[in-house]
Amino acid sequence: MRFSQTIALVTGAGSGIGKATALRLASEGAKVILVGRTKGKLEDTANEINRSVRIPLAEVFPADVTDAEDVRELAEYVEEQYGDLHVLINNAGGSSNTRILTMSEQEWEYVQNVNLKSVFLVSKALGKIMSEAAKREERNRAIVNVASLSGHQAGAEIPHYSAAKAGVINFTRSLALELSPFGIRVNSVSPGFAKTALTEQGLQNDKFVRAIQRNTALKRVGRPDEIANVIVFAASSEASYMTGSDLLVDGGWLIK
Ligand SMILES: NC(=O)c1ccc[n+]([C@@H]2O[C@H](COP(=O)([O-])OP(=O)(O)OC[C@H]3O[C@@H](n4cnc5c(N)ncnc54)[C@H](OP(=O)(O)O)[C@@H]3O)[C@@H](O)[C@H]2O)c1
């Protein structure tokens, strides 16, 4: 129960890695605020968490994390309801397959917004609550940003996503420096290939799956909970001396 007495917020908690992270945090006692655009998906995650506990641990807050106004309302809610936040997981993200020479400006902006601007907006608004609270009470407080293997090695046909995720890794370092005086740790986790809605289409292509197996030391695609376990570790007090780091969870892709 590493997260009892802990208030955590997970963006993109309605599916995939975000959902697995929210389930894991709640299973260890955290109260979790689930954020995403689709209320129904968030409610499904919340029901899964709450059906096994007497006092509900999960609540939903539908919001678009690329929209400054939505993020302002989210921060206002957290401030009014709890006056504090201990764990923030910036997980929402997405991409499309495209090439630089044919990419529209809108496609570029969409991918920068959902993967990088969202991390800035949410960290700014909720980091303020976390740092104010840290002046009143010293305890484990952490932010974990979900980056990607593509932030280390540019992926085929995802130049916009590769650029945004490299940005997330370096933004994490800047934020870690800025929030260190408050004892707030900031790290990123870079998943390799995990089976989620994001990769569903690609993973239906046998050639793509064989390429992943060939290029991954562990010879398989990862599961969302295998990524979530590392995110949750980085958020926990077990990682108390780690800040500004990126944790690569790629099944050994980069060593091949
Ligand atoms: N799966 C992989 O292999 C892999 C590899 C490397 C990195 N990642 C990263 O892992 C993170 C989670 O992805 P996933 O694989 O779990 O995919 P996923 O199942 O598609 O999850 C992404 C979540 O983000 C939410 N989201 C998207 N845009 C949003 C917005 N503007 N505002 C609020 N929420 C938004 C989506 O819900 P709504 O559409 O309902 O808002 C969705 O639940 C992403 O940052 C992704 O880039 C994944």
The ligand as a Gaussian input file, in Angstrom:
#p B3LYP/6-31G(d) Opt

LIG

0 1
 N        1.259000       1.839000     -26.549000
 C        2.499000       2.064000     -26.887000
 O        3.143000       1.217000     -27.519000
 C        3.182000       3.344000     -26.488000
 C        4.544000       3.464000     -26.754000
 C        5.199000       4.617000     -26.378000
 C        4.520000       5.633000     -25.739000
 N        3.185000       5.508000     -25.500000
 C        2.512000       6.622000     -24.819000
 O        1.729000       6.121000     -23.763000
 C        0.665000       7.027000     -23.485000
 C       -0.635000       6.247000     -23.379000
 O       -0.954000       5.700000     -24.640000
 P       -1.654000       4.280000     -24.834000
 O       -0.733000       3.452000     -25.625000
 O       -2.157000       3.779000     -23.531000
 O       -2.834000       4.683000     -25.847000
 P       -4.387000       4.915000     -25.618000
 O       -5.035000       3.692000     -25.087000
 O       -4.878000       5.475000     -26.911000
 O       -4.440000       6.010000     -24.481000
 C       -4.346000       7.391000     -24.687000
 C       -5.370000       8.079000     -23.804000
 O       -5.199000       9.483000     -23.869000
 C       -6.477000      10.095000     -23.920000
 N       -6.364000      11.365000     -24.618000
 C       -6.001000      11.554000     -25.911000
 N       -6.050000      12.853000     -26.220000
 C       -6.455000      13.502000     -25.096000
 C       -6.730000      14.854000     -24.798000
 N       -6.570000      15.829000     -25.706000
 N       -7.163000      15.167000     -23.552000
 C       -7.331000      14.199000     -22.614000
 N       -7.072000      12.902000     -22.833000
 C       -6.665000      12.561000     -24.078000
 C       -7.367000       9.105000     -24.673000
 O       -8.731000       9.180000     -24.262000
 P       -9.787000      10.144000     -25.009000
 O       -9.594000       9.927000     -26.479000
 O      -11.083000       9.664000     -24.488000
 O       -9.471000      11.524000     -24.566000
 C       -6.795000       7.761000     -24.246000
 O       -7.502000       7.192000     -23.162000
 C        0.688000       8.052000     -24.607000
 O        1.342000       9.230000     -24.174000
 C        1.511000       7.377000     -25.693000
 O        2.120000       8.281000     -26.561000
 C        2.503000       4.381000     -25.863000

